[in-house]
Amino acid sequence: MTDDLLRYRPEFPILEHTTYLISNSLGAMPRGVYDALHSYADTWANRGVRAWEERWWMLASQVGDQIGALMNAPLGSVATFQNVTTCQAVVASCFDFSGKRNKVVYSDLNFPSVMYFWEAQRSRGARVHMVKNDDGIHVATERLLEAIDENTLLVPVSHVIFRSAYINDARAIVERAHNVGAHVLLDTFQSLGTVPFDVQQLEVDFVCGGVLKWLCGGPGTAYLYVRPDLGRKLEPKYTGWIAHENPFAFEVGPIRYGEPPYRFMNGTPNIPALETAGPGLKIVSKIGVKNIREKSTRQTTRLIELADQHGWRVNTPRDPERRGGTVSIDMPNSQEVCAELLKREILVDWRPKAGVRFSPHFYNSDAELETGIAAVEEILHSRPALAR
């Protein structure tokens, strides 16, 4: 069949010499990043300090708006940071955990970094309730919803689970949280760019994530969407001069908060990372997340079929409506198999309780899926000890 999205393959240099099936960890670098970094260096070299007023100061908001457009966020509602843990810390700093409403509810399938952060908030009075899963694949949705009660303040949950690619029922979680007066912080690191969603339709309170995976933007740029009505009244305690109403007045004393999105930022933004985010965002926006999702669903279905043919365990939902862009396959001795695949320039990764994660993106051909699975078969055949 004809795959129109393969016309973008030449934009990604690493595809010339690898089978790149690891976009859930780090998206392939667009060729345009070379020009973006060159332009950044030229601006610094030739404009010096004037770069701030001519480009750099506005860049954090501009990149935020580019990201926001992919999830139908209103202009000016997406702030940018260096990582998702910082995004979650900013949200936490807007709330007081000393009262009766101090409960934080999430699933044990969340990404560990944010769980470490929320566990640390116990010292601030947070009462953390972590909902256990049953199989390492699916979030126990009903159990999660039951845990969200009138004492719940925040529900920080992953939209797509990093180990299994299970798509959480974000709508049900938001509805339950709002019914009892709680707020939802949705981590979309593993969904934005490959699973369509609309923040306005979901009426979600906060959304965070980063560009280095499915958005092909590289490390150092994360995003935080704050629902506009909340954005006008919340006052983050994790703050800094960028958030001040008049940052260049250098006033002494307490902060006077500016307008979103700068209101939620803090220190000096990471300009080089913001510059490198642009080329990937431009390509994803041009293609459209809906088109990416259609191809992703087809290719992940094929990976599951191939795994089934070999009798390997699939630690990913089989229902495409509940599956993100990754298929986790636990073949015999999967960690050692992963290491062998990397030696053959077949780039995948391995995670405990998941196996080898195969993550095709819009630039991958169907043949590359066959190549990856055939290589696994050959590795297990040539090394009988691994097949046991």
TORKE-56869 format. One record per residue (C-alpha): residue in one letter; y, z, x; residue number from 1. Coordinates in nm, 4 decimals. Layout:
% residues N
A;Y;Z;X;NUM
...
% end
This chain:
% residues 388
M;0.0000;0.0000;0.0000;1
T;0.3581;-0.0566;0.1083;2
D;0.5386;0.2561;0.2280;3
D;0.9114;0.1915;0.2163;4
L;0.9950;0.5248;0.3824;5
L;0.8311;0.4165;0.7068;6
R;1.1439;0.2143;0.7801;7
Y;1.2922;0.5414;0.9043;8
R;1.0265;0.5868;1.1758;9
P;1.2374;0.4213;1.4489;10
E;1.5004;0.6938;1.3958;11
F;1.2645;0.9549;1.5438;12
P;1.1805;0.9016;1.9137;13
I;0.8862;1.1437;1.9313;14
L;0.6886;0.9290;1.6850;15
E;0.6568;0.6624;1.9529;16
H;0.4088;0.8702;2.1546;17
T;0.2701;1.1441;1.9283;18
T;0.1017;1.1924;1.5943;19
Y;0.3634;1.4306;1.4571;20
L;0.2187;1.6407;1.1758;21
I;0.4130;1.9628;1.2304;22
S;0.7357;1.9262;1.0306;23
N;0.6729;2.2610;0.8613;24
S;0.7428;2.4197;1.2010;25
L;0.9963;2.1848;1.3600;26
G;1.1044;1.8539;1.2156;27
A;1.1098;1.5516;1.4427;28
M;1.4491;1.5018;1.6077;29
P;1.6538;1.2109;1.4714;30
R;1.7833;0.9672;1.7318;31
G;2.1339;1.0358;1.6034;32
V;2.1281;1.3846;1.7564;33
Y;2.1942;1.2252;2.0970;34
D;2.5214;1.0844;1.9657;35
A;2.6082;1.4061;1.7820;36
L;2.5772;1.6169;2.0953;37
H;2.7601;1.3570;2.3021;38
S;3.0442;1.3618;2.0501;39
Y;3.0497;1.7434;2.0608;40
A;3.0757;1.7389;2.4400;41
D;3.3453;1.4713;2.4332;42
T;3.5470;1.6693;2.1796;43
W;3.5274;1.9852;2.3885;44
A;3.6033;1.7950;2.7099;45
N;3.8981;1.5966;2.5758;46
R;4.0488;1.8126;2.3037;47
G;3.9734;2.1581;2.4430;48
V;4.0944;2.4427;2.2226;49
R;4.2427;2.1903;1.9796;50
A;3.8842;2.1138;1.8713;51
W;3.8911;2.4245;1.6534;52
E;4.1678;2.3084;1.4250;53
E;4.0723;1.9418;1.4404;54
R;3.6991;1.9732;1.3654;55
W;3.5078;2.2877;1.4551;56
W;3.6679;2.5332;1.2146;57
M;3.5811;2.3205;0.9106;58
L;3.2328;2.2285;1.0287;59
A;3.0542;2.5417;0.9017;60
S;3.1725;2.4717;0.5479;61
Q;3.1154;2.0964;0.5691;62
V;2.7551;2.1341;0.6849;63
G;2.7068;2.3970;0.4136;64
D;2.8204;2.1453;0.1530;65
Q;2.5818;1.8813;0.2933;66
I;2.2927;2.1249;0.2608;67
G;2.4105;2.2410;-0.0792;68
A;2.4106;1.8873;-0.2169;69
L;2.0321;1.8740;-0.1691;70
M;1.9882;2.1650;-0.4136;71
N;2.2791;2.0854;-0.6468;72
A;2.4907;2.3738;-0.5227;73
P;2.8638;2.3593;-0.6091;74
L;3.1017;2.2789;-0.3242;75
G;3.2028;2.5843;-0.1274;76
S;2.9024;2.7950;-0.2270;77
V;2.6897;2.7584;0.0893;78
A;2.7688;2.9518;0.4069;79
T;2.6015;2.8784;0.7412;80
F;2.4483;3.1150;0.9953;81
Q;2.2098;3.1040;1.2905;82
N;1.8895;3.2228;1.1211;83
V;1.7422;3.3310;0.7887;84
T;1.7065;3.6958;0.8844;85
T;2.0835;3.7093;0.9279;86
C;2.1278;3.5458;0.5862;87
Q;1.9146;3.8155;0.4268;88
A;2.1014;4.0872;0.6159;89
V;2.4318;3.9579;0.4785;90
V;2.2946;3.9735;0.1237;91
A;2.1560;4.3240;0.1757;92
S;2.4930;4.4397;0.3058;93
C;2.6514;4.3543;-0.0304;94
F;2.4505;4.6251;-0.2069;95
D;2.4186;5.0029;-0.2132;96
F;2.0675;5.1491;-0.1963;97
S;2.1678;5.5112;-0.2511;98
G;2.1430;5.5063;-0.6308;99
K;1.8563;5.4895;-0.8782;100
R;1.8537;5.1055;-0.8684;101
N;1.7295;5.0749;-0.5115;102
K;1.3955;4.8955;-0.5405;103
V;1.3196;4.5818;-0.3377;104
V;1.0227;4.3749;-0.4564;105
Y;0.8502;4.0942;-0.2689;106
S;0.5077;3.9473;-0.1921;107
D;0.3034;4.0173;0.1195;108
L;0.2908;3.6385;0.1695;109
N;0.6606;3.6314;0.2632;110
F;0.7482;3.5259;0.6179;111
P;0.7045;3.8349;0.8417;112
S;1.0555;3.8300;0.9913;113
V;1.2185;3.9011;0.6573;114
M;0.9568;4.1636;0.5720;115
Y;1.0416;4.3419;0.8966;116
F;1.4064;4.3363;0.7921;117
W;1.3451;4.4768;0.4436;118
E;1.1095;4.7455;0.5731;119
A;1.3928;4.8546;0.8037;120
Q;1.6183;4.9019;0.4993;121
R;1.4157;5.2044;0.3941;122
S;1.6455;5.4063;0.6212;123
R;1.9359;5.2941;0.3995;124
G;1.7598;5.4172;0.0881;125
A;1.5758;5.1008;-0.0136;126
R;1.2472;5.1603;-0.1946;127
V;1.0315;4.8681;-0.0846;128
H;0.7485;4.7514;-0.3103;129
M;0.5280;4.4866;-0.1493;130
V;0.2942;4.3097;-0.3919;131
K;-0.0467;4.2315;-0.2436;132
N;-0.2138;3.8927;-0.2886;133
D;-0.5813;3.8382;-0.3672;134
D;-0.6823;3.5380;-0.1569;135
G;-0.4204;3.4669;0.1104;136
I;-0.3178;3.1514;-0.0726;137
H;-0.1632;3.2313;-0.4095;138
V;0.1070;3.4849;-0.4899;139
A;-0.0090;3.7299;-0.7568;140
T;0.2671;3.6211;-0.9944;141
E;0.1922;3.8504;-1.2871;142
R;0.1651;4.1459;-1.0522;143
L;0.4975;4.0509;-0.8944;144
L;0.6672;4.0207;-1.2328;145
E;0.5292;4.3573;-1.3422;146
A;0.6714;4.5198;-1.0302;147
I;1.0239;4.3983;-1.1125;148
D;1.1622;4.6742;-1.3352;149
E;1.4905;4.8409;-1.4341;150
N;1.5122;5.0127;-1.0953;151
T;1.4853;4.6850;-0.9035;152
L;1.7926;4.5742;-0.7122;153
L;1.6723;4.2730;-0.5131;154
V;1.3747;4.0367;-0.5154;155
P;1.3617;3.8475;-0.1827;156
V;1.0763;3.5952;-0.2150;157
S;0.9685;3.2718;-0.0501;158
H;0.9870;2.9582;-0.2628;159
V;0.7015;2.7991;-0.0662;160
I;0.4639;3.0271;0.1267;161
F;0.4518;2.9443;0.4975;162
R;0.0773;3.0016;0.5431;163
S;-0.0613;2.8244;0.2379;164
A;0.2257;2.6093;0.1011;165
Y;0.1875;2.7765;-0.2400;166
I;0.4952;2.7146;-0.4563;167
N;0.6120;3.0362;-0.6171;168
D;0.7112;3.0323;-0.9835;169
A;1.0803;3.0747;-0.9029;170
R;1.1937;3.0260;-1.2617;171
A;0.9708;3.3032;-1.3959;172
I;1.0784;3.5366;-1.1154;173
V;1.4489;3.4720;-1.1767;174
E;1.4111;3.5176;-1.5527;175
R;1.2265;3.8468;-1.5127;176
A;1.4730;3.9767;-1.2549;177
H;1.7749;3.8896;-1.4666;178
N;1.6196;4.0473;-1.7749;179
V;1.6190;4.3836;-1.5969;180
G;1.9476;4.3397;-1.4079;181
A;1.8028;4.2547;-1.0645;182
H;1.9014;3.9773;-0.8208;183
V;1.6751;3.7140;-0.6628;184
L;1.7067;3.5972;-0.3028;185
L;1.4980;3.2799;-0.2729;186
D;1.3879;3.1738;0.0761;187
T;1.3622;2.7934;0.0664;188
F;1.2922;2.7335;0.4355;189
Q;0.9606;2.5659;0.3488;190
S;1.0844;2.3777;0.0424;191
L;1.4336;2.2306;0.0851;192
G;1.3864;1.8733;0.1979;193
T;1.0369;1.8301;0.0587;194
V;1.0207;2.0145;-0.2786;195
P;1.3066;1.9404;-0.5218;196
F;1.4840;2.2296;-0.6934;197
D;1.8231;2.2883;-0.8541;198
V;2.0015;2.6192;-0.7956;199
Q;2.2160;2.5765;-1.1048;200
Q;1.9207;2.5110;-1.3326;201
L;1.7317;2.8038;-1.1829;202
E;2.0419;3.0238;-1.2125;203
V;1.9202;3.1911;-0.8929;204
D;2.1535;3.4440;-0.7301;205
F;2.0992;3.3659;-0.3617;206
V;1.9166;3.0966;-0.1659;207
C;1.8598;3.0916;0.2088;208
G;1.6736;2.8766;0.4575;209
G;1.7202;2.6694;0.7701;210
V;1.7443;2.3068;0.8756;211
L;1.4987;2.2994;1.1651;212
K;1.1903;2.2128;0.9596;213
W;1.1901;1.9610;0.6735;214
L;1.5610;1.8812;0.7192;215
C;1.5106;1.7718;1.0827;216
G;1.8199;1.9616;1.1933;217
G;1.6970;2.1659;1.4881;218
P;1.7265;2.5408;1.5544;219
G;2.0423;2.7449;1.5125;220
T;2.1605;2.6478;1.1629;221
A;2.0613;2.8491;0.8555;222
Y;2.2226;2.8454;0.5128;223
L;2.3038;3.0963;0.2406;224
Y;2.3893;2.9905;-0.1134;225
V;2.5643;3.2535;-0.3242;226
R;2.5999;3.1914;-0.6971;227
P;2.9724;3.1259;-0.7470;228
D;3.0386;3.4133;-0.9887;229
L;2.8795;3.6545;-0.7393;230
G;3.0573;3.4848;-0.4519;231
R;3.3944;3.5791;-0.5927;232
K;3.3203;3.9514;-0.6215;233
L;3.0590;4.0601;-0.3659;234
E;3.1828;4.2226;-0.0450;235
P;2.9336;4.1954;0.2429;236
K;2.9465;4.4847;0.4887;237
Y;2.7838;4.2685;0.7548;238
T;3.1033;4.0787;0.8192;239
G;3.3475;3.9618;1.0861;240
W;3.6689;3.7809;1.1570;241
I;3.5586;3.4483;1.0065;242
A;3.5327;3.6209;0.6672;243
H;3.8899;3.7530;0.6780;244
E;4.1489;3.6142;0.4386;245
N;4.3724;3.5301;0.7367;246
P;4.1507;3.5393;1.0466;247
F;4.4206;3.4197;1.2849;248
A;4.6525;3.7055;1.1897;249
F;4.4231;3.9325;1.3939;250
E;4.5130;4.2278;1.1749;251
V;4.4066;4.5800;1.2667;252
G;4.2193;4.7790;1.0022;253
P;3.9841;4.6959;0.7129;254
I;3.8947;4.3395;0.6223;255
R;4.0606;4.1499;0.3387;256
Y;3.7895;3.9113;0.2256;257
G;3.8595;3.5407;0.2123;258
E;3.7134;3.2883;-0.0289;259
P;3.3537;3.1581;-0.0233;260
P;3.1816;3.0272;0.1731;261
Y;3.3700;3.1878;0.4650;262
R;3.3700;3.5189;0.2771;263
F;2.9996;3.5580;0.3645;264
M;3.0205;3.4490;0.7270;265
N;3.0921;3.6866;1.0114;266
G;3.1344;3.5920;1.3777;267
T;3.2114;3.2621;1.5481;268
P;2.9841;2.9823;1.4169;269
N;2.7267;2.8024;1.6303;270
I;2.9085;2.4710;1.6667;271
P;2.6498;2.2772;1.8745;272
A;2.3753;2.3618;1.6245;273
L;2.5951;2.2586;1.3326;274
E;2.6599;1.9248;1.5027;275
T;2.2875;1.8601;1.5523;276
A;2.2154;1.9333;1.1850;277
G;2.4127;1.6318;1.0636;278
P;2.1851;1.3352;1.1435;279
G;1.8779;1.4830;0.9733;280
L;2.0735;1.5892;0.6670;281
K;2.2176;1.2402;0.6375;282
I;1.8735;1.0766;0.6440;283
V;1.7146;1.3208;0.3982;284
S;2.0104;1.2805;0.1641;285
K;1.9868;0.9014;0.1830;286
I;1.6143;0.9006;0.1041;287
G;1.6348;1.1658;-0.1671;288
V;1.4133;1.4737;-0.1908;289
K;1.2423;1.3362;-0.5023;290
N;1.1167;1.0335;-0.3069;291
I;1.0067;1.2551;-0.0188;292
R;0.8183;1.4765;-0.2628;293
E;0.6279;1.1830;-0.4149;294
K;0.5028;1.0734;-0.0754;295
S;0.4295;1.4292;0.0333;296
T;0.2174;1.4954;-0.2754;297
R;0.0152;1.1815;-0.2128;298
Q;-0.0424;1.2565;0.1553;299
T;-0.1307;1.6232;0.1097;300
T;-0.3783;1.5207;-0.1596;301
R;-0.5382;1.2831;0.0880;302
L;-0.5631;1.5550;0.3535;303
I;-0.7452;1.7811;0.1083;304
E;-0.9856;1.4976;0.0227;305
L;-1.0598;1.4432;0.3917;306
A;-1.1157;1.8134;0.4515;307
D;-1.3519;1.8293;0.1531;308
Q;-1.5540;1.5393;0.2895;309
H;-1.6307;1.7530;0.5961;310
G;-1.6857;2.0745;0.4056;311
W;-1.3935;2.2543;0.5687;312
R;-1.2148;2.5367;0.3886;313
V;-0.8732;2.4449;0.2465;314
N;-0.6300;2.7380;0.2360;315
T;-0.3731;2.5525;0.0271;316
P;-0.3414;2.5130;-0.3508;317
R;-0.5223;2.2109;-0.4891;318
D;-0.2821;2.1822;-0.7804;319
P;-0.0045;1.9488;-0.6545;320
E;0.2449;2.1223;-0.8844;321
R;0.1860;2.4412;-0.6874;322
R;0.1585;2.2843;-0.3406;323
G;0.4371;2.2267;-0.0890;324
G;0.4274;1.9848;0.2043;325
T;0.1554;2.1496;0.4147;326
V;-0.2231;2.1584;0.4031;327
S;-0.3869;2.4488;0.5881;328
I;-0.7412;2.3610;0.6912;329
D;-0.9766;2.6223;0.8342;330
M;-1.2489;2.4271;1.0075;331
P;-1.4912;2.6062;1.2451;332
N;-1.3074;2.7660;1.5400;333
S;-0.9819;2.6304;1.4059;334
Q;-0.7614;2.7919;1.6708;335
E;-0.9540;2.6249;1.9540;336
V;-0.9562;2.2951;1.7632;337
C;-0.5787;2.3167;1.7269;338
A;-0.5403;2.3613;2.1022;339
E;-0.7516;2.0494;2.1617;340
L;-0.5473;1.8475;1.9125;341
L;-0.2283;1.9378;2.0967;342
K;-0.3788;1.8126;2.4226;343
R;-0.4317;1.4780;2.2495;344
E;-0.0671;1.4558;2.1382;345
I;-0.1621;1.5302;1.7783;346
L;0.0991;1.7910;1.6994;347
V;-0.0065;2.0522;1.4451;348
D;-0.0100;2.4316;1.4541;349
W;-0.2415;2.7229;1.3769;350
R;-0.1701;3.0395;1.1826;351
P;-0.3911;3.3450;1.1213;352
K;-0.5551;3.3470;0.7763;353
A;-0.4527;2.9837;0.7324;354
G;-0.6143;2.7663;0.9988;355
V;-0.4664;2.4411;1.1263;356
R;-0.1529;2.3421;0.9362;357
F;-0.1075;1.9668;0.8823;358
S;0.2428;1.8819;0.7600;359
P;0.3189;1.5119;0.7096;360
H;0.6771;1.4102;0.6332;361
F;0.8427;1.0934;0.5095;362
Y;0.8159;0.9315;0.8543;363
N;0.4372;0.9721;0.8810;364
S;0.1964;0.6897;0.8036;365
D;-0.1235;0.7338;0.6063;366
A;-0.3150;0.6197;0.9143;367
E;-0.1887;0.9234;1.1033;368
L;-0.3636;1.1508;0.8552;369
E;-0.6905;0.9712;0.9240;370
T;-0.6225;0.9947;1.2987;371
G;-0.5701;1.3690;1.2854;372
I;-0.8814;1.4440;1.0804;373
A;-1.0962;1.2011;1.2835;374
A;-0.9846;1.3787;1.5992;375
V;-1.0984;1.7129;1.4549;376
E;-1.4364;1.5623;1.3706;377
E;-1.4712;1.4192;1.7220;378
I;-1.3721;1.7509;1.8854;379
L;-1.6318;1.9424;1.6848;380
H;-1.8980;1.6761;1.7512;381
S;-1.8339;1.6591;2.1268;382
R;-1.8268;2.0371;2.1645;383
P;-2.1173;2.1739;1.9571;384
A;-2.0249;2.5338;2.0392;385
L;-1.7022;2.4904;1.8415;386
A;-1.8836;2.3550;1.5381;387
R;-2.0705;2.6803;1.4827;388
% end
